[in-house]
Amino acid sequence: MTTNIVERAKTTPATPLAEYIGFRCPKQMMVGLKTYAVSHGLDHSAVIRALIAEGCERHGINIKGY
């Protein structure tokens, strides 16, 4: 799964961001996400988007916009 998230984060096309959606998370989660991102040479926002996209696909949520 690690490789899948890293590859998804690296290969997701740069599309215009439509809206800012923020969320609160525990400090341990924030540190883990940022550490993971840095260790893979990614921005933590890209990692979070990749994780959300994977979760949406698993639950049948259409994220393609059509």
Sequence and secondary structure as in RCSB ss.txt:
>XXXX:A:sequence
MTTNIVERAKTTPATPLAEYIGFRCPKQMMVGLKTYAVSHGLDHSAVIRALIAEGCERHGINIKGY
>XXXX:A:secstr
 HHHHHHHHHHS              HHHHHHHHHHHHHTT  HHHHHHHHHHHHHHHTT   S  
